[in-house]
Amino acid sequence: MNGPVVVEVDGSLSSRAAVETAAWEAGRHGVGLRLAHAVASPGRDVWPDAAGWDPDGCGLRDRVKGVLAEAERRALRVAPHLSITSDVLIGEPVTVLRSEAEDASLAVLGGPLPRGFGVGRLIAPGRCPVLVTRGRPNPSGTVVLAADAPSGSWRAAEFAFAEASARGADLVVPHALTVSAARLLDGPGGAIPALRKRYPEVTVRPHRGRTRRALLRAVADAQLVVVGTHGRQGLAPGSAGRTLLRRAHCSVAVVPAGKA
């Protein structure tokens, strides 16, 4: 990681959990933390001496400052020496986070995501991974690599191995849900044989079963699950990633296809 970790802040309980996760990620990787707060477009004239996101010059400004200050305090409790910046931008949360994540190494969201939230718009080839915090992950649990997209399998596997190594966790690899993804992962010259050599300290444990039910069993005691995307389609309808974002009991990292 080189760029900062960016997290969308709105003061909700899920956002608070996301801030703590983002601070932990930034602290252990030695990068900065960027707090991003989205404010809806005012839709009316803005006072000349007011901030662009605070047309009345009062009220909203104090509330936003309070939300960001509380988020910063929460982050510093997790990582006391963290370098933190904050931005307030006009727009819907997904648009703001997409803009802020342009030079980020990781974007963090609080989950479960509201219905209709366009997480797919955050995920494009070559962009940073998106980590959605969910449930109460087992801190001593495994890292799970759930692959059903050939185009995103290699980069997702790299991310999963690196996380398993950093966390001192075993890596569970369920049978890929598609034959093409399985070949890319396990075949000659595939991602897993290559990454086993790069990360000899990581114990890889296969998990039998190609069904969605088997996949959910594999992630039941995990601390993190990693999924890849379907190229420019992002998370395709019916994909493992969409299933896990709805039903996993731990954080889900969505890793876009493209160069690592």
Wavefront OBJ file of the C-alpha trace (Angstrom):
o trace
v 0.000 0.000 0.000
v 1.181 3.502 -0.852
v -1.883 5.718 -1.093
v -4.114 6.515 1.890
v -7.031 4.481 3.146
v -10.257 6.423 2.507
v -13.515 5.933 4.408
v -16.927 7.529 3.957
v -18.126 9.076 7.226
v -21.753 9.840 8.071
v -21.960 9.333 11.835
v -24.007 6.120 11.680
v -23.155 3.001 13.669
v -21.955 1.219 10.531
v -19.847 4.234 9.617
v -18.204 4.229 13.040
v -17.255 0.584 12.588
v -15.894 1.421 9.128
v -13.760 4.251 10.560
v -12.226 1.892 13.114
v -11.527 -0.724 10.451
v -10.046 1.896 8.117
v -7.834 3.256 10.897
v -6.580 -0.239 11.714
v -5.832 -0.915 8.046
v -4.038 2.418 7.609
v -2.053 1.956 10.812
v -0.789 -1.522 10.031
v 0.176 -0.539 6.484
v 1.834 2.725 7.535
v -0.288 4.989 5.328
v -2.563 7.942 6.016
v -6.310 7.937 6.625
v -8.707 10.164 4.684
v -12.169 10.847 6.095
v -14.721 11.752 3.415
v -18.133 13.216 4.243
v -20.786 13.585 1.549
v -23.318 16.419 1.630
v -26.251 16.563 -0.782
v -26.198 19.389 -3.305
v -27.961 22.441 -1.783
v -30.075 23.017 -4.884
v -30.320 26.750 -4.093
v -28.169 29.863 -3.905
v -25.227 29.692 -1.532
v -24.386 32.567 0.788
v -21.225 34.349 -0.458
v -19.324 33.804 2.802
v -20.499 30.233 3.382
v -18.839 26.968 2.476
v -20.168 25.464 -0.752
v -21.637 22.558 1.184
v -23.278 24.786 3.838
v -25.598 27.275 2.080
v -26.942 28.745 5.326
v -23.505 29.291 6.829
v -24.513 27.624 10.098
v -26.133 24.509 11.537
v -24.973 22.017 8.964
v -21.382 23.175 9.305
v -21.368 22.503 13.047
v -22.955 19.093 12.584
v -20.463 18.075 9.898
v -17.538 19.267 11.986
v -18.881 17.242 14.900
v -19.202 14.076 12.809
v -15.671 14.415 11.422
v -14.166 15.287 14.818
v -15.818 12.236 16.401
v -14.560 10.037 13.554
v -11.024 11.369 14.007
v -11.111 10.674 17.755
v -12.356 7.157 17.076
v -9.607 6.555 14.499
v -6.862 7.808 16.815
v -8.012 5.461 19.567
v -7.308 2.604 17.155
v -4.054 4.012 15.720
v -2.743 6.889 17.895
v -0.007 8.047 15.500
v -2.128 8.006 12.364
v -1.914 10.898 9.889
v -5.529 11.947 9.201
v -7.048 14.331 6.668
v -10.723 15.059 6.069
v -12.789 16.387 3.182
v -16.389 17.521 2.807
v -17.697 17.160 -0.725
v -21.036 17.786 -2.384
v -22.698 14.718 -3.856
v -24.081 11.295 -3.036
v -21.836 9.070 -0.870
v -20.838 6.649 -3.632
v -19.833 9.521 -5.939
v -17.839 11.245 -3.207
v -16.057 8.061 -2.222
v -15.251 7.235 -5.838
v -13.639 10.661 -6.252
v -11.708 10.423 -2.996
v -10.502 6.903 -3.794
v -8.760 7.893 -7.042
v -5.318 7.766 -5.399
v -6.207 5.528 -2.454
v -4.847 2.082 -1.681
v -8.111 0.964 -0.051
v -11.663 2.315 0.259
v -13.745 1.306 3.293
v -17.541 1.288 3.615
v -19.813 0.469 6.526
v -22.179 -2.413 5.905
v -24.668 -3.820 5.398
v -25.058 -1.537 2.409
v -28.468 0.062 1.902
v -30.587 -1.303 -0.913
v -29.730 0.426 -4.162
v -26.294 1.612 -2.997
v -24.166 1.608 -6.136
v -21.078 -0.183 -4.822
v -20.492 -1.411 -8.358
v -19.716 2.148 -9.404
v -16.768 2.147 -7.009
v -15.281 -0.937 -8.583
v -13.523 -0.608 -11.913
v -10.451 -2.270 -13.455
v -7.246 -0.982 -11.898
v -8.951 0.833 -9.021
v -8.257 0.166 -5.364
v -9.984 -2.657 -3.466
v -13.191 -1.830 -1.592
v -13.594 -3.243 1.926
v -17.169 -3.488 3.224
v -17.327 -4.000 6.988
v -19.974 -6.496 8.046
v -21.106 -8.350 11.173
v -18.668 -9.380 13.858
v -15.714 -11.097 12.210
v -13.756 -13.661 14.176
v -10.367 -11.947 14.846
v -8.659 -15.334 14.910
v -10.580 -16.658 11.925
v -9.418 -17.485 8.449
v -9.132 -15.439 5.279
v -11.328 -16.868 2.508
v -10.736 -16.434 -1.214
v -14.041 -16.776 -3.083
v -13.404 -16.829 -6.819
v -15.961 -17.085 -9.586
v -14.616 -14.486 -12.018
v -11.626 -15.436 -14.198
v -10.782 -11.807 -14.974
v -10.466 -10.864 -11.311
v -9.135 -14.099 -9.826
v -5.402 -13.378 -9.959
v -5.479 -9.963 -8.301
v -7.990 -11.190 -5.719
v -5.715 -14.144 -4.934
v -2.720 -11.802 -4.471
v -4.757 -9.659 -2.071
v -5.983 -12.711 -0.142
v -2.490 -14.202 0.265
v -1.071 -10.856 1.410
v -3.867 -10.431 3.967
v -3.516 -13.983 5.267
v 0.234 -13.449 5.671
v -0.164 -10.108 7.453
v -2.888 -11.427 9.773
v -1.145 -14.725 10.536
v -4.245 -16.545 9.291
v -4.846 -19.649 7.237
v -6.199 -19.097 3.734
v -9.311 -21.088 2.854
v -9.946 -21.560 -0.860
v -13.348 -23.031 -1.731
v -13.655 -24.747 -5.091
v -14.067 -21.990 -7.694
v -17.677 -21.622 -8.733
v -16.752 -21.608 -12.430
v -14.453 -23.933 -14.347
v -12.566 -21.066 -15.988
v -11.826 -19.427 -12.617
v -10.664 -22.784 -11.248
v -8.184 -23.207 -14.098
v -6.767 -19.728 -13.590
v -6.348 -20.315 -9.874
v -5.197 -23.927 -9.663
v -4.027 -24.833 -13.148
v -0.408 -24.942 -14.381
v 1.083 -21.505 -13.844
v -2.041 -20.486 -11.925
v -2.263 -17.926 -9.160
v -2.319 -20.270 -6.183
v 0.771 -22.370 -7.054
v 2.721 -19.166 -7.774
v 1.557 -17.398 -4.633
v 2.292 -20.413 -2.426
v 5.951 -19.893 -3.367
v 5.788 -16.162 -2.638
v 4.038 -16.691 0.714
v 5.377 -20.002 2.070
v 4.221 -19.050 5.573
v 0.548 -19.119 4.532
v -1.272 -22.406 5.069
v -3.763 -22.971 2.260
v -6.804 -25.070 3.072
v -9.137 -26.193 0.281
v -12.875 -26.295 0.965
v -15.082 -28.698 -0.926
v -18.295 -27.776 -2.654
v -19.222 -25.503 -5.550
v -22.612 -24.284 -4.332
v -23.533 -20.962 -2.714
v -24.405 -22.875 0.459
v -20.931 -24.419 0.568
v -19.404 -20.967 0.073
v -21.363 -19.537 2.994
v -20.235 -22.454 5.178
v -16.630 -21.691 4.241
v -16.911 -18.072 5.422
v -18.900 -18.789 8.595
v -15.884 -18.386 10.919
v -13.768 -16.097 8.750
v -12.334 -12.720 9.653
v -12.186 -11.625 6.010
v -13.471 -12.858 2.661
v -11.937 -11.693 -0.613
v -13.762 -11.695 -3.945
v -12.731 -10.645 -7.441
v -14.779 -8.820 -10.053
v -15.980 -9.664 -13.542
v -13.795 -7.204 -15.460
v -15.650 -4.050 -16.418
v -18.937 -5.549 -15.256
v -17.906 -5.210 -11.614
v -20.003 -7.597 -9.538
v -22.199 -9.486 -11.970
v -25.776 -10.449 -11.015
v -25.752 -13.769 -9.187
v -22.004 -13.603 -8.503
v -20.343 -14.848 -5.327
v -19.446 -11.253 -4.460
v -23.064 -10.101 -4.445
v -24.091 -13.091 -2.344
v -21.369 -12.417 0.219
v -22.065 -8.690 0.436
v -25.617 -9.592 1.440
v -25.025 -12.608 3.665
v -21.456 -12.882 4.964
v -20.892 -12.393 8.699
v -17.481 -10.796 8.224
v -15.892 -8.024 6.203
v -15.806 -8.481 2.427
v -12.962 -7.136 0.285
v -13.900 -6.635 -3.366
v -10.778 -6.556 -5.513
v -11.121 -5.134 -9.038
v -9.569 -6.858 -12.009
v -6.491 -5.231 -13.533
v -2.969 -4.496 -12.457
v -2.204 -4.875 -8.779
l 1 2 3 4 5 6 7 8 9 10 11 12 13 14 15 16 17 18 19 20 21 22 23 24 25 26 27 28 29 30 31 32 33 34 35 36 37 38 39 40 41 42 43 44 45 46 47 48 49 50 51 52 53 54 55 56 57 58 59 60 61 62 63 64 65 66 67 68 69 70 71 72 73 74 75 76 77 78 79 80 81 82 83 84 85 86 87 88 89 90 91 92 93 94 95 96 97 98 99 100 101 102 103 104 105 106 107 108 109 110 111 112 113 114 115 116 117 118 119 120 121 122 123 124 125 126 127 128 129 130 131 132 133 134 135 136 137 138 139 140 141 142 143 144 145 146 147 148 149 150 151 152 153 154 155 156 157 158 159 160 161 162 163 164 165 166 167 168 169 170 171 172 173 174 175 176 177 178 179 180 181 182 183 184 185 186 187 188 189 190 191 192 193 194 195 196 197 198 199 200 201 202 203 204 205 206 207 208 209 210 211 212 213 214 215 216 217 218 219 220 221 222 223 224 225 226 227 228 229 230 231 232 233 234 235 236 237 238 239 240 241 242 243 244 245 246 247 248 249 250 251 252 253 254 255 256 257 258 259 260
